Amino acid sequence: MDEQTKTIIAQRLASASGHLCGVQRMAQKDVYCIEVIRQIQAVQAALNRISVILLENHLENCILDVVEGENLGERQRSLAEVASIFEMSTKLNYTIEGELHDNIN
């Protein structure tokens, strides 16, 4: 990862961490639940953006070299890693939606 990307990631993580501490304070102070949820969603959006930046960096700097390389096993392993990231994301979204549905009913 280049230094500029490292700096961007570090800044965004620090910002998300600060916002998360703010959410903790809100919860302790009994702030209106919807406001806490909105702040949690903002933290999640910030973390999702960091994930996108990291994935873009990985695709540009790691996967590209492997895909263009001669080692078929390494290529398959690297592509499987990227696919697993999407699979995990889908599972997380499905689990959250299922839990929400279960709690409403």
C-alpha positions as CSV (number, residue, x, y, z in Angstrom):
1,M,0.0,0.0,0.0
2,D,1.4,3.4,-0.9
3,E,1.9,6.1,1.7
4,Q,-0.9,8.3,0.5
5,T,-3.4,5.4,0.8
6,K,-2.0,4.5,4.3
7,T,-2.5,8.1,5.4
8,I,-6.1,8.3,4.0
9,I,-6.9,5.0,5.7
10,A,-5.4,6.1,9.0
11,Q,-7.3,9.4,8.9
12,R,-10.6,7.8,8.1
13,L,-10.1,5.1,10.8
14,A,-9.4,7.8,13.4
15,S,-12.4,9.7,12.3
16,A,-14.7,6.6,12.5
17,S,-13.2,5.8,15.9
18,G,-14.0,9.3,17.2
19,H,-17.6,9.0,15.9
20,L,-17.9,5.6,17.5
21,C,-16.8,7.1,20.9
22,G,-19.5,9.8,20.3
23,V,-22.1,7.0,19.8
24,Q,-21.0,5.4,23.1
25,R,-21.5,8.7,24.9
26,M,-24.9,9.2,23.2
27,A,-26.0,5.8,24.4
28,Q,-24.9,6.4,27.9
29,K,-26.7,9.8,28.0
30,D,-30.0,8.2,26.8
31,V,-30.1,10.1,23.6
32,Y,-33.1,9.4,21.4
33,C,-32.7,6.0,19.9
34,I,-33.2,7.1,16.3
35,E,-30.4,9.7,16.7
36,V,-28.1,6.9,18.0
37,I,-29.0,4.7,15.1
38,R,-28.3,7.5,12.6
39,Q,-24.8,7.9,14.1
40,I,-24.2,4.2,14.0
41,Q,-25.2,4.2,10.3
42,A,-22.7,7.0,9.7
43,V,-19.9,5.0,11.4
44,Q,-20.9,2.0,9.3
45,A,-20.9,4.1,6.1
46,A,-17.4,5.4,7.0
47,L,-16.1,1.9,7.6
48,N,-17.7,0.7,4.4
49,R,-15.9,3.5,2.5
50,I,-12.6,2.4,4.1
51,S,-13.2,-1.1,3.0
52,V,-13.8,0.1,-0.6
53,I,-10.6,2.1,-0.6
54,L,-8.7,-1.0,0.7
55,L,-10.3,-3.3,-1.8
56,E,-9.5,-0.9,-4.7
57,N,-5.9,-0.7,-3.5
58,H,-5.7,-4.4,-3.3
59,L,-7.2,-4.9,-6.8
60,E,-4.9,-2.3,-8.3
61,N,-1.7,-3.4,-6.5
62,C,-2.0,-7.0,-5.6
63,I,-4.6,-8.8,-7.7
64,L,-3.5,-7.2,-11.0
65,D,0.0,-8.6,-10.6
66,V,-1.3,-12.0,-9.8
67,V,-3.9,-12.1,-12.6
68,E,-1.2,-11.1,-15.1
69,G,1.3,-13.6,-13.7
70,E,1.9,-17.2,-14.8
71,N,1.0,-19.0,-11.5
72,L,-2.5,-20.3,-12.0
73,G,-2.8,-21.5,-8.4
74,E,-1.9,-18.1,-7.0
75,R,-4.4,-16.5,-9.4
76,Q,-7.2,-18.8,-8.3
77,R,-6.3,-18.3,-4.6
78,S,-6.3,-14.5,-5.0
79,L,-9.6,-14.4,-6.9
80,A,-11.2,-16.7,-4.3
81,E,-10.1,-14.3,-1.6
82,V,-11.9,-11.4,-3.3
83,A,-14.9,-13.5,-3.9
84,S,-15.0,-14.5,-0.2
85,I,-15.1,-10.8,0.8
86,F,-18.3,-10.4,-1.3
87,E,-19.7,-13.6,0.1
88,M,-19.1,-12.5,3.7
89,S,-20.7,-9.1,2.9
90,T,-23.8,-10.8,1.5
91,K,-24.0,-13.1,4.5
92,L,-23.8,-10.2,6.9
93,N,-26.5,-8.3,5.1
94,Y,-28.7,-11.4,5.0
95,T,-28.2,-12.1,8.7
96,I,-29.0,-8.5,9.6
97,E,-32.2,-8.5,7.5
98,G,-33.2,-11.9,9.0
99,E,-32.7,-10.7,12.5
100,L,-34.7,-7.5,11.8
101,H,-37.5,-9.5,10.3
102,D,-37.5,-11.9,13.3
103,N,-37.6,-9.0,15.8
104,I,-40.5,-7.3,14.1
105,N,-42.6,-10.4,13.9
